[in-house]
Amino acid sequence: MSTKRAAEEKISFLQKFDPVMGHPAVDPAPFQLPESTPFWKVATYFQMLGISTAYVTRQGILVGQLSKAQFIEYNNSLNRRQELRSATNQENLDSIRKSWVPTVL
């Protein structure tokens, strides 16, 4: 019974959708990235275009979705790992732990 109701709600949403006015739940211009897009270019897209979500495709087929928050979290984890690898002794490690600041796009 609940699946039937959910299907009816989806249909009613589509019946009320006006392509000229749009709807807040529908992105009028989704941003698509090939999965082979370089890291630096993805960062540039998020910064310069101000997008919050990008859809990842392989040969035109959707394979995933990447949000700006996920990208920032991944970038911070990469920076953190690199800093930890470069720490040569415990003193450097302690100073890194105290001074580390996450990246914000």
N, C-alpha and C positions, 0 to 999 in steps of 0.2 A: 504494500500500500504506500509506503514512504517513497519508494523509487518512482512510482507512478506520479506522485505529487511533485517530486523533484523534476521529473520530465515536463510536467505541465507548467511549472514555474519557468523552466528554460524556454519553453515555447512562448509563454506569455511575454517574457523579456524580449525575445526576438520580434514578436508582433508589434511591440511598442517602440522598438528601436528606429530612430530617425537618422539616416545616414548623413543628413545635412547638419543636424544639431549634435549628433553623437550622444555618447553616454559616458560618465566617469569610469565605468568598468571596462570600457573598450578603448584600447590604445589606437588612435587614428593613424599613427605612423610607426609601426614596430620597427626596431633596429635589428638588423641581421648581421651576424659575424660568421665568416667561415671558421671552422675549428682550427685552422692553421694560422690564424691571425697572430702576429707577434705580440708578446706581452706589452711592450712599450706602446704599440699602436692601440691596444685595448685601453690602456691608461689614458692615452690622449683622447680617445673617444669619450670616455667618462668625464674627463675634465673639460674639454672644449665644447662638446655638444650638450653637456648637462643631462645626459640620459640617465635613467635610474635602473633600467633593465635592458639587456640585449639577449637576443635569441641566437643560439649557436647552431649552425647548420653544417651538414656534410653533403656535398653535391646537391644542395638545394633542399635537403630533407632535415627537418628539425631534429636535433639530437640533445638539446639541453637549453637551459636558461641560466643566465648569469646576471646577478644583481650587483649594484655598485657596492653594497655592504659586503657581499661575499668576496668581491675582488679586493677590497681594502683589507679584509681579514686575511686573505691568502697572501697579499703583499706584505703585511706585517709579519706573518709567520716566516716568510722567506728572509726578510731583513733580520729577524731575530735569530734564525738558524745561522745566517752568515756571521753575525756578530759573535755568536757562541763558538763557532768554529775558529774564528780568528783570535779568540782569547787564549793566551798561552799559559797563564798561571792563574791561581785562585784569586789573586788581587785584581787582575784585569776582569775576571768573571764577576766579582762582587761590584766593581765600578760600573760594569755594563748593566747589571740587574737594577742598580739604583738610578741610572741615567737614561734608560731606554724609554723612548716616547713613540707611540704608534703613529703611523702615517695617516694623514687625512687628505682625501682628494678634494 
